[in-house]
Amino acid sequence: MSNLSLLVVVFLTGVSLVAAALALAKLLAPRTFNPQKGEPYECGIPTRGGSWMQFRVGYYLFAILFLMFDVETVFLFPWAIKVRDMGPEALISVSFFFGVLILGLAYAWKKGALEWK
Amino acid sequence: MFDFSTITNWIDELLQSCMAPWAVVLVEGLIIGVLLLLLYALIALALIYAERKICAFFQCRYGPNRVGPLGLMQPIADMFKMLIKEIISIKDSDKFLYGLAPFLVILSSMLTFGCMPFGKGLLTLDFNIGVFFIMAVSSIGVLGILLAGWSSNNKFTLIGAMRSGAQMISYELSIGLSILSVVVYAGTMQTSQLIAAQEGTWFLFSGHIPMVIAFLIYIIAGTAETNRGPFDLPEAESELTAGYHTEYSGMHFGFYYLAEYLNMFIVSGIASLLFLGGWMPLHIPGWEAFNTVMDYIPSVIWFFMKTAVIMFIIMWFKWTFPRLRIDQLIKFEWKYLLPIGLFNLLLVTLMTVFGWHF
């Protein structure tokens, strides 16, 4: 079998696992209705306000930093398998890319973006 | 060493001889799917039992010992209990995303599970971008967790999901860097070639210190990636009830439970693939007799043994280290692991390019 069809098979296996287990649960599990049951879980008191609200910006900052370094990893993979063939040239060409990245990390560090306040 | 591809090729030829080509693909797909499902469920059950028993021994108690001999039926009873529990639908939740999240979580673990080299010739997905594909699909799991926390309209789940997202994306960088070091050293991303490259010695024992550092970084980041051990902030019971899956009940919760254990298996499996040679037996250059004896142990046993050892270490972490605070967690990754990982990658590159020995 080709790789693509194998990928489709594994994908469908995952989907069918969830679907089959949910169907089985639907058959076996009881279904009752009670308005109290649908309430969001809280420590014994009714929830105040909605949950879809503003939350701290720190998470956003780390998501941006993550994006920077994750794209870097994506770019480095094609380089990584060619290092052995290219020799010293590979090191020189990537050192510029690497340098900019490390500068970026150092800048974020100095600005205090890596602190959790 | 027995090559399982003789069996698969024999089945393939047998089916080719009596069926149309499209039917062959269909039947083979069905066989592979069923086998993967069985293995997936079996490993999850075995891990649930092992985790509970090992936890118990660390805390000087017996663990499950009532259901079946030595409590062996306990995970099956747990699964059955989950199946017959009601699936509650939450008021004002985003129904579509709420239902979609378990699919994403299970899918990411199933797709990475398909890349595991269970034995010689027992490899379902063997792309030429192998480990890159593993990294790509394993990050879908974060999406599932974020959706789960966001859609269930609960403050606990929202905080749990945000913490979990921040933690998983941060530690993914370190995983990526340590995988990159191995790829630089081996010069390939394909799973089967990575294993073939470790026929002489496993990468961990190749005598290069950067490989050991990469392994340690991988184990630490992998533990964080599975939300376990000292890094279990997203589901810190004492502050967030159950984190991102607070609002999930019955089988819906079961999927997160399954995926959590399977992710631990997958992280250990990838560690054994990258650093401990996958299914490759322990070979020591020059020791011909020893190598021949090692070759008699089946490849499947080698893979599961290595994976089990790493899983035991990950379980051990949980009972040895206290839980980190979120600021410590973020600091640990961005100020220690990431710079060390970058430096390590540089060392591996120097090692590969100039043949230096570290």
Interface residues (C-beta under 8 A of the other chain):
Chain A: M1 N3 S5 L6 L7 V8 V9 V10 F11 L12 T13 G14 V15 S16 L17 V18 A21 L22 L24 A25 K26 L28 A29 P30 R31 T32 P35 K37 G38 E39 P40 Y41 E42 T47 G50 S51 W52 F55 G58 Y59 F62 A63 L65 F66 F69 D70 T73 L76 F77 A80 I81 V83 R84 D85 G87 P88 A90 L91 V94 F98 L101 I102 L105 W109 L114 E115 W116
Chain B: V25 E28 G29 I32 G33 L36 L37 Y40 M82 L83 I84 K85 E86 I87 I88 S89 I90 K91 D92 P102 F103 I106 L107 S109 M110 L111 F113 G114 T124 L125 D126 F127 I129 F132 M135 W150 S152 N153 N154 K155 F156 T157 L158 I159 M162 G165 A166 I169 S170 E172 L173 G176 L177 L180 V183 V184 G187 T188 M189 T241 T246 E247 G250 M251 H252 G254 F255 I326 D327 I330 K331 W334 K335 L338 P339 L342 L346 T349 L350 T352 V353 F354
